[in-house]
Amino acid sequence: NHYWFDLNRDYIPIQLPETKGRVARIHEWKPNLYTDHHEMGTNSTFFFQPGEPNRVHPLIPEQNYSLTESISTYFQEGLDDIQSLYFSKENYDDYYPGRGPTYVDFNGGVAVLFEQASARGHAQESTNGILTFPFAIRNHHRSALASVKAAHEMRTELLTYQRDFYADAAELAADDPVKAYVFGSEKDPAKAFHLAEIVKRHKIDIYHLTEPIQIGEATYNPEASYIVPLNQLQYRLVHALFEIRNTFEDSIFYDVSAWTLPLAFNLEYEALDRREYNTAMLGTEFDLDTFPRGQLIGGRSDYAYAFEVHGYYAHRAINRLLNAGARVKVASQEFISADGKDFAMGSIIVPLGIQDIELEKIHELAEEIVRQDAIDVYGFSTGRSSTGPDLGSPSFADVEKPEVLILAEGGISAYEVGQAWHLLDTRFDMKPTLVSVDRFNSTSIDRYNTIVLLDGNYAGVSSAAITKLQDWNRKGGLIVATKRGSKWLSDIEISNVSFADVEPPGLEGADYSNFEVITGSQVIGGSIFRARLDLSHPLGWGFYESEVPLFKRGTLVMNKATNPFATPLVYAEDSLWSGYVPDKKLPLINNSAAAVISAQGRGIIVSFTDDPNFRAFWYGSNKLFMNSLFFGRLINSGTAR
């Protein structure tokens, strides 16, 4: 699509307009049989489900697999007639509900994935001879006709299956020790709203609380909290979206092994048992049109405005001000205003007396931030703080508008570039420049103050461009890198980050036939880990809990810096939160670095081990990325050498 996403991974996040439309139609039609047609490598043949029998999500009824097997005999017959090669029960799984077929399986249908060897044009040479586009079309056409025949002849079984799928939900919910999930965030109602939005689009019953509830140390208030009962038709999907799962029948995954949504959003949440839950907690149903609003506290100011950066859209608010030409400052220390309000590190102030733009414009922007960014803005009548630095203190630093270049194409992951581009463009009203590697090699980068290097292969960057990048960084440029972008900066010695050697599994005495199983089981396809964040560091501003969930995909492990101040984000001693990780890989990840800061000259480099913007639904770790763009230049270089 426009932002280079894989749309066949967006059925659970529902972040893109195309997916919103498709998911709405799935729920409108409630298909009994759903077919999903794709292409794969040219040297393959033709695949149809069922897939690997041990790689089916345990919440999908076993009958789904047996029905798929019965339906597959129709494909077999149709393809045998035209002498097509095909395979089944291999390679592909039915585990992650964010993929189209599995999503339908979680919604009472029977879905079949087809994968056709791609001709990628009219004709292409392959190991099976010349593969033509008409032949590829014929395979899909035959399978489509076979699907219609199967749906007609098996209609009774398919209708009965869907009826029982939903009828069984009440019994399953009654047997489940968890009766409801509650989540929310008083400090970040916008983020909680967006998780509720996802839940609602899946046709899941979700409600506001009738009154505040206390679970452990957390308080959930009706204004920014939501409750999802499990006793509903969508029981299985609710369970899948909120559960933490660390035990698996197989160790190989076609896609991710964990996607727990409240962790992806870094929200407080609890599973309520029968002692903690009752239906009286269910207030009004959640409405998609109820985006929260902030408040203008203290009214119109003639001295300064201030707001904290806990809210998801805090950086959009900052960007609004900077785009308008306002002078914006950020607090590097906590302070208490004259009115007695505590302000955390990272809080933003907009002093009116130093502005070059009309003050009326500042007042309008304060109202916009309240209305559109769900952030409370405070009007100050004095620069004197009751505790901590006054507003004129050097503890308040100028915030510079990020002028962002993202390196793209030429071996760099289109998915990860697209995710960062989508984040900045659609949520924060920022317009990054995407520059191809070829163009980067020959163009000036002096107009930018921030360069983003995402996962990919940087072999195409010329030696002259490397020198140019290093000189630009030394003069004060900010580099933000993730995954192999971070590794490349280390390899070319622009950053002083180091990486651990991840040894392959011991294979002595292993059978040749087990090669794919053994190597496949060593992959981290996508799991959720605990990390510890230094809340006093600019990377941690706006977070209010030091334990942060992170998504990790791949086996890159970054070492902690020798400077104790240069590693503000560290994987926990017991880091695995949800998902699969090979036993021998987990000790390497535990207590390793998730982010390391480097400095050379006047420049700062922020290196992330993983991608904080994964598939546009990791709202919780987006703030790490946004903090690095807006506050990275403010990091004390002495803490990073």
C-alpha positions as CSV (number, residue, x, y, z in Angstrom):
1,N,0.0,0.0,0.0
2,H,1.0,3.7,0.1
3,Y,3.1,3.2,3.3
4,W,4.7,-0.1,2.1
5,F,2.9,-2.2,4.7
6,D,2.1,-5.9,4.4
7,L,-1.6,-5.7,4.5
8,N,-1.9,-9.4,5.3
9,R,-0.5,-8.8,8.8
10,D,-2.8,-6.0,9.8
11,Y,-6.0,-7.9,10.6
12,I,-5.4,-7.7,14.4
13,P,-3.9,-4.2,14.5
14,I,-6.4,-2.7,12.0
15,Q,-4.2,0.4,11.5
16,L,-4.7,0.9,7.8
17,P,-7.9,2.0,5.9
18,E,-7.8,-1.0,3.6
19,T,-7.9,-3.4,6.6
20,K,-10.6,-1.5,8.3
21,G,-12.8,-2.0,5.2
22,R,-11.9,-5.7,4.9
23,V,-12.5,-6.5,8.6
24,A,-15.8,-4.7,8.5
25,R,-16.9,-6.8,5.5
26,I,-15.8,-10.0,7.2
27,H,-18.1,-9.2,10.2
28,E,-20.9,-8.1,7.9
29,W,-20.8,-11.3,5.8
30,K,-19.5,-13.8,8.5
31,P,-18.2,-16.1,5.7
32,N,-18.5,-19.8,6.2
33,L,-15.7,-20.5,3.7
34,Y,-13.1,-17.8,3.0
35,T,-10.3,-18.1,0.4
36,D,-7.1,-16.0,0.5
37,H,-5.0,-16.1,-2.7
38,H,-1.3,-15.2,-2.6
39,E,2.0,-15.7,-4.5
40,M,5.3,-17.2,-3.3
41,G,8.7,-17.9,-4.8
42,T,8.9,-18.8,-8.5
43,N,10.6,-22.1,-7.8
44,S,7.8,-23.4,-5.7
45,T,4.6,-25.0,-7.0
46,F,1.1,-24.4,-5.4
47,F,0.1,-24.6,-1.8
48,F,-3.3,-25.0,-0.2
49,Q,-4.3,-25.4,3.4
50,P,-4.4,-27.2,5.8
51,G,-0.9,-26.2,6.9
52,E,1.4,-27.6,9.5
53,P,-0.9,-29.6,11.9
54,N,1.1,-28.7,15.0
55,R,1.1,-25.0,14.3
56,V,-2.6,-24.2,14.8
57,H,-3.5,-21.7,17.6
58,P,-5.1,-23.7,20.4
59,L,-8.1,-21.4,20.5
60,I,-9.1,-22.5,17.0
61,P,-11.4,-25.6,17.3
62,E,-9.9,-28.9,16.1
63,Q,-12.9,-29.3,13.8
64,N,-11.6,-26.4,11.8
65,Y,-8.6,-28.4,10.7
66,S,-10.6,-31.5,9.8
67,L,-13.0,-29.4,7.7
68,T,-10.1,-27.8,5.9
69,E,-8.8,-31.3,5.2
70,S,-12.1,-32.3,3.7
71,I,-12.3,-29.1,1.6
72,S,-8.7,-29.7,0.3
73,T,-9.8,-32.8,-1.5
74,Y,-11.7,-30.6,-3.9
75,F,-8.5,-28.6,-4.7
76,Q,-6.6,-31.9,-5.1
77,E,-9.2,-33.1,-7.7
78,G,-9.2,-29.9,-9.6
79,L,-5.4,-29.6,-9.8
80,D,-4.9,-33.3,-10.6
81,D,-7.1,-32.8,-13.7
82,I,-4.7,-30.2,-15.1
83,Q,-1.5,-32.1,-13.9
84,S,-0.5,-29.2,-11.6
85,L,2.0,-29.9,-8.8
86,Y,0.9,-28.8,-5.3
87,F,1.6,-29.4,-1.7
88,S,-0.2,-29.1,1.7
89,K,0.3,-29.6,5.4
90,E,3.8,-27.9,5.2
91,N,5.5,-24.6,5.7
92,Y,2.5,-22.5,6.6
93,D,0.7,-22.3,9.9
94,D,-2.6,-21.1,11.3
95,Y,-1.4,-19.3,14.4
96,Y,-1.2,-15.5,14.2
97,P,-4.8,-14.0,13.9
98,G,-3.4,-10.9,12.3
99,R,-3.1,-12.8,9.0
100,G,-6.3,-13.0,6.9
101,P,-7.0,-16.7,6.9
102,T,-6.3,-17.1,10.6
103,Y,-8.4,-14.1,11.4
104,V,-11.4,-15.7,9.7
105,D,-10.8,-18.9,11.6
106,F,-11.0,-16.9,14.8
107,N,-14.4,-15.6,13.6
108,G,-16.3,-18.8,13.0
109,G,-15.4,-19.4,9.4
110,V,-13.1,-21.9,7.7
111,A,-10.4,-20.1,5.8
112,V,-8.0,-21.5,3.1
113,L,-4.7,-19.9,2.1
114,F,-3.5,-20.5,-1.4
115,E,0.1,-19.7,-2.5
116,Q,1.0,-19.8,-6.2
117,A,4.5,-19.8,-7.5
118,S,4.9,-16.3,-9.0
119,A,5.4,-15.9,-12.8
120,R,6.2,-12.2,-12.1
121,G,5.3,-11.3,-15.6
122,H,4.2,-13.3,-18.7
123,A,6.8,-16.1,-18.4
124,Q,9.7,-17.0,-16.2
125,E,12.2,-19.8,-15.9
126,S,11.9,-22.0,-12.8
127,T,13.2,-25.3,-11.6
128,N,9.9,-26.8,-12.8
129,G,10.3,-25.4,-16.3
130,I,8.8,-22.3,-17.9
131,L,6.2,-20.8,-15.5
132,T,3.7,-18.7,-17.3
133,F,1.2,-16.1,-16.0
134,P,-1.8,-17.9,-17.7
135,F,-0.8,-21.2,-15.9
136,A,-0.6,-19.4,-12.5
137,I,-4.1,-17.9,-13.2
138,R,-5.4,-21.3,-14.1
139,N,-4.3,-22.8,-10.8
140,H,-6.1,-20.1,-8.9
141,H,-9.1,-20.3,-11.1
142,R,-9.4,-24.1,-10.6
143,S,-9.0,-23.7,-6.9
144,A,-11.7,-20.9,-6.8
145,L,-14.2,-23.2,-8.7
146,A,-13.3,-26.0,-6.3
147,S,-14.0,-23.7,-3.4
148,V,-17.5,-22.9,-4.7
149,K,-18.2,-26.6,-5.2
150,A,-16.9,-27.5,-1.7
151,A,-19.0,-24.7,-0.1
152,H,-22.1,-26.0,-1.9
153,E,-21.6,-29.7,-1.1
154,M,-20.4,-29.1,2.5
155,R,-22.9,-26.3,3.3
156,T,-24.5,-28.2,6.2
157,E,-21.2,-29.0,7.9
158,L,-20.0,-25.4,7.4
159,L,-23.2,-23.8,8.7
160,T,-23.3,-26.2,11.7
161,Y,-19.6,-25.5,12.5
162,Q,-20.2,-21.7,12.6
163,R,-23.3,-22.0,14.7
164,D,-21.5,-24.3,17.2
165,F,-18.4,-22.0,17.2
166,Y,-20.4,-19.2,18.6
167,A,-22.8,-21.3,20.7
168,D,-19.8,-22.8,22.5
169,A,-18.5,-19.4,23.5
170,A,-20.7,-19.2,26.6
171,E,-19.5,-22.6,27.8
172,L,-15.9,-21.7,27.3
173,A,-16.3,-18.4,29.1
174,A,-18.0,-20.1,32.0
175,D,-15.0,-22.5,32.3
176,D,-12.4,-19.8,32.0
177,P,-11.0,-18.5,35.4
178,V,-10.7,-15.0,33.7
179,K,-14.0,-13.3,33.5
180,A,-13.0,-9.9,32.1
181,Y,-10.1,-7.7,31.2
182,V,-9.8,-4.1,32.3
183,F,-7.3,-1.6,30.9
184,G,-6.7,2.1,30.8
185,S,-4.4,5.0,31.6
186,E,-5.4,8.2,33.4
187,K,-2.2,9.9,32.2
188,D,-2.6,8.8,28.6
189,P,-6.3,8.5,27.7
190,A,-5.6,8.8,24.0
191,K,-3.6,5.6,23.9
192,A,-6.2,3.8,25.9
193,F,-8.8,5.0,23.5
194,H,-6.9,3.7,20.5
195,L,-6.7,0.2,22.1
196,A,-10.5,0.3,22.8
197,E,-10.9,1.4,19.1
198,I,-9.1,-1.8,17.9
199,V,-11.2,-4.0,20.2
200,K,-14.4,-2.4,19.0
201,R,-13.6,-2.9,15.3
202,H,-13.4,-6.6,16.0
203,K,-17.0,-6.5,17.0
204,I,-16.1,-7.3,20.6
205,D,-18.3,-5.9,23.4
206,I,-16.4,-3.3,25.3
207,Y,-17.7,-0.9,27.9
208,H,-16.7,2.1,30.1
209,L,-16.6,1.3,33.8
210,T,-19.5,2.5,35.9
211,E,-17.2,3.6,38.7
212,P,-13.5,3.6,39.6
213,I,-12.1,0.2,40.6
214,Q,-8.9,-0.6,42.5
215,I,-6.9,-3.7,41.4
216,G,-3.7,-4.1,43.4
217,E,-1.9,-0.7,43.1
218,A,-3.7,0.4,40.0
219,T,-6.8,2.5,39.9
220,Y,-9.1,2.4,36.8
221,N,-11.3,5.4,36.3
222,P,-14.3,5.5,34.0
223,E,-13.0,8.5,32.0
224,A,-9.9,6.6,30.7
225,S,-10.5,2.9,31.4
226,Y,-12.5,0.2,29.6
227,I,-13.7,-3.3,30.5
228,V,-14.1,-6.3,28.2
229,P,-16.1,-9.3,29.5
230,L,-15.2,-12.7,28.2
231,N,-18.8,-14.0,28.3
232,Q,-19.6,-12.9,24.7
233,L,-19.7,-14.3,21.2
234,Q,-16.2,-13.1,20.5
235,Y,-14.8,-15.1,23.5
236,R,-12.0,-16.7,21.5
237,L,-10.8,-13.5,19.9
238,V,-10.9,-11.6,23.3
239,H,-8.8,-14.3,24.8
240,A,-6.3,-14.2,21.9
241,L,-5.9,-10.4,22.0
242,F,-5.3,-10.1,25.8
243,E,-3.6,-13.4,26.8
244,I,0.0,-13.9,27.7
245,R,1.3,-17.3,26.3
246,N,4.6,-18.8,26.9
247,T,4.0,-22.5,26.1
248,F,3.7,-23.9,22.6
249,E,3.3,-27.2,20.8
250,D,5.8,-26.3,18.2
251,S,8.9,-24.0,18.1
252,I,8.6,-22.8,14.5
253,F,6.3,-19.9,13.6
254,Y,5.4,-18.6,10.2
255,D,5.0,-15.1,11.8
256,V,5.0,-13.7,15.3
257,S,4.4,-15.7,18.4
258,A,3.1,-12.9,20.6
259,W,0.9,-9.8,20.1
260,T,-0.7,-9.1,23.6
261,L,-2.4,-5.8,22.8
262,P,-2.3,-4.1,26.3
263,L,1.5,-4.8,26.4
264,A,1.9,-3.4,22.8
265,F,0.2,-0.2,24.1
266,N,2.1,-0.2,27.4
267,L,-1.1,0.2,29.3
268,E,-2.1,-0.9,32.8
269,Y,-4.4,-3.9,32.5
270,E,-5.7,-6.7,34.7
271,A,-7.4,-10.0,34.1
272,L,-10.3,-10.1,36.5
273,D,-11.5,-13.4,38.1
274,R,-14.9,-14.3,39.4
275,R,-14.2,-12.6,42.8
276,E,-13.1,-9.3,41.2
277,Y,-15.7,-9.1,38.4
278,N,-19.4,-8.5,38.3
279,T,-21.7,-7.3,35.5
280,A,-22.5,-4.1,37.4
281,M,-19.1,-2.9,36.4
282,L,-20.3,-2.6,32.8
283,G,-21.3,0.9,32.0
284,T,-22.1,2.4,28.6
285,E,-20.8,0.7,25.5
286,F,-17.7,2.2,24.0
287,D,-18.3,4.5,21.0
288,L,-15.7,5.0,18.3
289,D,-16.6,8.7,18.1
290,T,-15.7,9.5,21.7
291,F,-12.0,10.6,21.4
292,P,-11.0,12.1,24.7
293,R,-10.3,15.8,25.2
294,G,-7.9,17.5,27.5
295,Q,-8.5,20.6,29.6
296,L,-7.2,24.1,29.6
297,I,-6.5,24.4,33.4
298,G,-5.9,27.9,34.7
299,G,-7.6,29.5,31.7
300,R,-6.0,31.8,29.1
301,S,-2.5,32.8,30.2
302,D,-0.5,36.0,29.7
303,Y,2.8,34.5,31.0
304,A,3.3,30.8,29.9
305,Y,1.6,27.6,29.0
306,A,2.8,24.1,30.1
307,F,1.9,20.5,29.6
308,E,3.4,17.1,30.5
309,V,4.4,14.6,27.8
310,H,2.7,11.5,29.2
311,G,0.1,11.6,26.5
312,Y,0.6,9.7,23.2
313,Y,0.1,12.9,21.1
314,A,2.5,15.0,23.2
315,H,5.0,15.2,20.3
316,R,2.2,16.2,17.9
317,A,1.4,19.0,20.3
318,I,5.1,20.0,20.3
319,N,5.2,19.8,16.6
320,R,2.1,22.0,16.2
321,L,3.9,24.7,18.2
322,L,7.2,24.4,16.3
323,N,5.5,24.4,12.9
324,A,3.8,27.7,13.9
325,G,7.2,29.2,14.8
326,A,6.7,29.1,18.6
327,R,9.7,28.9,20.9
328,V,9.3,25.8,23.0
329,K,11.3,24.6,26.0
330,V,11.5,21.3,27.8
331,A,12.2,20.7,31.5
332,S,15.2,18.5,32.4
333,Q,14.2,18.6,36.1
334,E,10.9,18.0,37.9
335,F,9.3,21.2,39.3
336,I,6.1,22.2,41.1
337,S,4.3,25.2,39.7
338,A,3.1,28.2,41.9
339,D,-0.4,26.6,41.9
340,G,1.0,23.3,43.4
341,K,0.9,21.1,40.2
342,D,3.8,18.6,40.0
343,F,5.4,18.5,36.5
344,A,7.6,15.6,35.5
345,M,10.9,15.7,33.6
346,G,10.2,16.3,29.9
347,S,7.4,18.7,30.6
348,I,7.0,21.4,27.9
349,I,6.7,25.1,28.6
350,V,5.8,27.9,26.1
351,P,6.8,31.3,27.6
352,L,4.8,34.0,26.0
353,G,7.3,36.9,26.6
354,I,9.9,35.5,24.2
355,Q,7.7,34.6,21.3
356,D,8.2,36.1,17.8
357,I,4.7,35.1,16.7
358,E,1.4,36.7,17.6
359,L,0.3,35.7,21.1
360,E,-3.2,35.1,19.9
361,K,-1.8,32.3,17.8
362,I,-0.3,30.7,20.9
363,H,-3.6,30.8,22.6
364,E,-5.3,29.1,19.6
365,L,-2.6,26.4,19.6
366,A,-3.2,25.8,23.3
367,E,-6.9,25.2,22.6
368,E,-6.0,22.9,19.7
369,I,-3.7,20.8,21.8
370,V,-6.5,20.4,24.4
371,R,-9.1,19.6,21.8
372,Q,-7.2,17.4,19.3
373,D,-4.3,15.9,21.3
374,A,-6.1,14.9,24.5
375,I,-3.6,16.7,26.6
376,D,-4.2,19.0,29.6
377,V,-2.6,22.4,29.1
378,Y,-1.9,24.6,32.2
379,G,-1.9,28.4,32.1
380,F,0.8,30.0,34.3
381,S,0.6,33.5,35.8
382,T,4.2,33.6,37.0
383,G,7.6,32.1,36.2
384,R,8.2,31.3,39.9
385,S,8.0,27.6,40.8
386,S,7.1,26.7,44.3
387,T,9.6,23.8,44.2
388,G,12.4,23.1,41.7
389,P,13.7,25.3,38.9
390,D,11.9,28.5,37.9
391,L,10.9,28.9,34.3
392,G,13.9,30.9,33.3
393,S,16.3,28.3,34.7
394,P,18.9,26.7,32.4
395,S,17.1,23.4,33.3
396,F,14.7,24.4,30.6
397,A,16.3,23.7,27.2
398,D,15.1,24.8,23.8
399,V,13.4,22.2,21.6
400,E,14.5,22.2,18.0
401,K,12.1,21.1,15.3
402,P,13.3,17.8,13.8
403,E,14.0,17.9,10.1
404,V,14.0,14.2,9.3
405,L,15.7,12.2,6.6
406,I,14.9,8.5,6.4
407,L,17.2,6.4,4.3
408,A,15.1,4.1,2.1
409,E,15.3,1.4,-0.6
410,G,18.6,0.0,-1.8
411,G,18.5,-2.9,0.6
412,I,16.7,-1.2,3.5
413,S,13.6,-2.8,4.8
414,A,10.6,-1.3,3.1
415,Y,8.3,-2.4,5.9
416,E,10.3,-0.6,8.6
417,V,10.7,2.5,6.5
418,G,7.0,2.5,5.9
419,Q,6.2,2.0,9.5
420,A,8.3,5.1,10.5
421,W,6.9,7.1,7.6
422,H,3.3,6.2,8.5
423,L,3.9,7.1,12.1
424,L,5.3,10.5,11.5
425,D,3.0,11.4,8.6
426,T,-0.4,10.2,9.8
427,R,-0.2,10.6,13.6
428,F,2.3,13.4,14.3
429,D,1.8,15.6,11.2
430,M,5.5,15.4,10.3
431,K,6.8,15.2,6.8
432,P,10.0,13.2,6.7
433,T,12.1,13.0,3.5
434,L,12.6,9.5,2.2
435,V,16.0,9.3,0.3
436,S,17.2,6.3,-1.6
437,V,20.7,5.0,-0.9
438,D,21.8,6.0,-4.4
439,R,20.5,9.5,-3.9
440,F,22.0,9.6,-0.4
441,N,25.4,8.8,-1.9
442,S,25.3,12.0,-4.1
443,T,23.2,14.5,-2.3
444,S,23.8,17.1,0.4
445,I,22.4,16.3,3.9
446,D,23.0,19.7,5.4
447,R,19.4,20.8,5.4
448,Y,18.5,18.0,7.9
449,N,19.2,17.8,11.6
450,T,18.0,14.2,12.1
451,I,18.8,11.1,10.0
452,V,16.9,7.8,10.7
453,L,18.6,4.5,9.7
454,L,16.3,1.5,10.0
455,D,16.8,-2.2,9.6
456,G,18.4,-3.3,6.3
457,N,21.6,-3.9,4.3
458,Y,23.7,-0.7,4.0
459,A,26.3,-2.2,1.7
460,G,25.2,0.2,-1.0
461,V,26.3,3.3,0.9
462,S,29.5,4.6,-0.6
463,S,32.7,5.3,1.4
464,A,32.3,9.0,0.5
465,A,28.8,9.0,1.9
466,I,30.0,7.3,5.1
467,T,32.5,10.1,5.6
468,K,29.8,12.7,4.8
469,L,27.5,11.1,7.4
470,Q,30.3,11.0,10.0
471,D,31.2,14.7,9.5
472,W,27.6,15.8,9.6
473,N,27.1,13.9,12.9
474,R,30.2,15.4,14.4
475,K,28.9,18.9,13.6
476,G,25.8,18.3,15.7
477,G,23.5,16.0,13.6
478,L,21.4,13.4,15.3
479,I,21.3,9.8,14.1
480,V,18.5,7.5,15.2
481,A,19.1,3.8,14.2
482,T,17.3,0.5,14.7
483,K,18.3,-3.1,14.3
484,R,20.8,-3.6,11.4
485,G,21.0,0.2,11.0
486,S,22.5,0.2,14.5
487,K,24.8,-2.7,13.7
488,W,26.0,-0.9,10.5
489,L,26.9,2.2,12.5
490,S,28.9,0.0,14.8
491,D,30.6,-1.8,12.0
492,I,31.8,1.4,10.3
493,E,32.8,2.9,13.7
494,I,30.5,5.9,13.7
495,S,29.0,4.6,16.9
496,N,30.8,3.0,19.7
497,V,28.1,0.3,20.2
498,S,29.1,-3.3,20.4
499,F,27.1,-6.5,19.7
500,A,27.2,-9.9,21.3
501,D,28.2,-13.0,19.3
502,V,25.1,-15.2,18.9
503,E,26.4,-18.7,18.4
504,P,24.4,-21.1,16.2
505,P,23.0,-24.1,18.0
506,G,25.2,-27.1,18.5
507,L,24.5,-29.5,15.7
508,E,27.0,-32.3,16.3
509,G,25.3,-35.6,15.7
510,A,22.2,-34.1,14.3
511,D,20.5,-35.8,11.3
512,Y,20.6,-34.0,8.0
513,S,16.8,-34.3,7.7
514,N,16.4,-32.2,10.9
515,F,18.3,-29.2,9.6
516,E,15.3,-27.0,8.8
517,V,13.5,-27.9,12.1
518,I,16.6,-27.2,14.2
519,T,17.5,-23.9,12.5
520,G,13.9,-22.8,12.4
521,S,13.5,-23.3,16.1
522,Q,16.3,-20.9,16.7
523,V,14.5,-18.0,15.1
524,I,12.7,-15.3,17.2
525,G,9.9,-14.5,14.9
526,G,8.4,-11.9,17.3
527,S,8.0,-12.0,21.1
528,I,7.4,-9.5,23.9
529,F,10.1,-8.7,26.5
530,R,10.5,-6.7,29.7
531,A,12.9,-3.8,29.7
532,R,14.0,-1.3,32.4
533,L,13.9,2.4,31.3
534,D,15.7,5.3,33.1
535,L,12.8,7.7,33.4
536,S,15.2,10.6,34.1
537,H,16.8,10.1,30.6
538,P,15.4,12.1,27.7
539,L,14.6,8.8,26.1
540,G,12.4,8.0,29.1
541,W,10.5,11.4,29.4
542,G,6.8,10.9,29.4
543,F,6.9,7.3,30.6
544,Y,5.6,6.9,34.2
545,E,6.6,3.2,34.8
546,S,10.2,2.0,34.5
547,E,9.1,-1.4,33.3
548,V,8.5,-1.2,29.6
549,P,7.3,-4.0,27.2
550,L,9.3,-4.2,24.0
551,F,8.8,-6.2,20.8
552,K,11.8,-8.2,19.7
553,R,12.2,-9.9,16.3
554,G,15.5,-11.5,15.3
555,T,18.5,-12.5,17.3
556,L,20.5,-9.2,17.4
557,V,21.9,-8.6,20.9
558,M,23.5,-5.3,21.8
559,N,25.9,-5.0,24.7
560,K,25.5,-2.5,27.4
561,A,27.9,0.5,27.1
562,T,30.9,0.8,29.4
563,N,29.6,4.3,30.4
564,P,26.9,3.5,32.9
565,F,24.8,6.5,31.7
566,A,24.8,5.5,28.0
567,T,22.4,2.6,28.3
568,P,19.0,4.1,29.3
569,L,17.0,1.0,28.2
570,V,18.0,-2.5,29.3
571,Y,16.3,-5.9,28.9
572,A,15.3,-7.2,32.3
573,E,17.1,-10.1,34.1
574,D,14.0,-12.2,33.4
575,S,13.1,-10.6,30.2
576,L,10.6,-12.9,28.4
577,W,7.1,-11.6,28.9
578,S,5.0,-13.4,26.2
579,G,5.9,-15.5,23.2
580,Y,8.5,-18.0,22.1
581,V,12.3,-17.6,22.4
582,P,14.9,-20.4,22.0
583,D,16.3,-21.5,25.4
584,K,19.9,-20.7,24.5
585,K,19.0,-17.3,23.2
586,L,17.2,-16.0,26.3
587,P,20.3,-15.7,28.6
588,L,21.9,-13.5,25.9
589,I,18.9,-11.2,25.8
590,N,18.5,-11.0,29.6
591,N,20.3,-7.8,30.9
592,S,21.4,-6.8,27.4
593,A,21.0,-3.3,26.0
594,A,17.8,-2.3,24.2
595,A,19.1,1.2,23.5
596,V,22.6,2.7,23.7
597,I,23.6,6.4,23.3
598,S,26.9,7.3,21.5
599,A,28.5,10.7,21.0
600,Q,31.1,12.0,18.6
601,G,31.9,15.7,18.3
602,R,28.7,17.6,18.9
603,G,26.5,14.8,17.5
604,I,24.4,12.1,19.2
605,I,23.6,8.6,18.0
606,V,20.6,6.7,19.4
607,S,20.9,3.0,18.7
608,F,18.0,0.7,19.3
609,T,18.4,-3.1,19.2
610,D,14.8,-3.6,17.9
611,D,12.0,-1.8,16.1
612,P,9.9,0.4,18.4
613,N,7.3,1.0,15.6
614,F,6.4,-2.6,14.7
615,R,3.5,-2.8,12.3
616,A,2.0,0.5,13.6
617,F,0.4,-1.0,16.6
618,W,3.2,-0.8,19.1
619,Y,1.9,2.5,20.5
620,G,3.7,1.9,23.8
621,S,7.2,2.0,22.3
622,N,6.5,4.7,19.7
623,K,7.3,7.2,22.5
624,L,10.8,5.9,22.6
625,F,11.2,6.7,18.9
626,M,9.5,10.1,19.2
627,N,11.6,11.0,22.2
628,S,14.7,10.2,20.3
629,L,13.7,12.5,17.5
630,F,12.6,15.5,19.6
631,F,14.9,15.2,22.6
632,G,17.9,13.2,21.3
633,R,19.9,16.4,20.6
634,L,19.5,17.4,24.3
635,I,21.3,14.3,25.6
636,N,24.4,15.3,27.5
637,S,27.3,14.1,25.3
638,G,29.3,13.4,28.5
639,T,26.9,10.5,29.3
640,A,27.5,8.9,25.9
641,R,31.3,8.8,25.5
